[in-house]
Amino acid sequence: MSLHGSYDPQNIFAKIIRGEAPCYKLYEDEDVLAFLDLFPQSYGHCLVIPKHAEARNILEIDDANLAKVMAVVRKLTQAVVDELEPAGVQVAQFNGAPAGQTVYHIHVHIVPRYDGEQLGIHAAHQADAEQLQALQARLVKRIAG
């Protein structure tokens, strides 16, 4: 898929926002939703999305919604670092299939990186539900304070 096209309101993230598909929610406010990636590249891989911007990529989102998303990205990144103590953290946002985008609703990845561990292939393996639930509980508690 190219960088240009029409927003598909049936994409999985739009369904999650509408409550039509489940997620392991970490944070939600009026404008932004954050949840665990079902197909993580590392332990603690999170996604942050705008709730009111029908934007496929960074070229389509308005500045106000982008600013709200990035404020949550920073907050959630801090929570992930504090709770999981990774050696590093990768924050990434992909635009178009050649860049690695697979869901065409703008989203930001927060990917903890651990010494001695290779980054997994995205969407290769679905995480264990019990592990996701336990991680969700830890991060929600950390975010709450």
SULBELHU-V805330 format. One line per field, one symbol per residue. ss: DSSP state (H for helix, E for strand, L for the rest). phi: phi as a letter, one per 30 degrees, with the letter a starting at -180 (. if undefined). burial: 1 if it has 24 or more other C-alpha atoms within 12 Angstrom, else 0. A space follows every 50 residues. Layout:
ss = ???
phi = ???
burial = ???
This chain:
ss = LLLLLLLLLLLHHHHHHHLLLLLLEEEELLLEEEEELLLLLLLLLEEEEE LLLLLLLLLLLLHHHHHHHHHHHHHHHHHHHHHHLLLEEEEELLLLHHHL LLLLLLEEEEEEELLLLLLLLLLLLLLLHHHHHHHHHHHHHHHHL
phi = .ddclcdcdcddddddedicbdacdcaabecbbbadddbddadjdbbbbd cbcdcdaddcddddddddddddedddeddddddchddabccbbcbjedcj dbccbeacccbdbceicdddddidbddddddddddeddddddddk
burial = 00100000000011011000001111110001111111111111111111 11111111001000110111011111111110010100111111110000 111111111111100000000000001000010011011100100
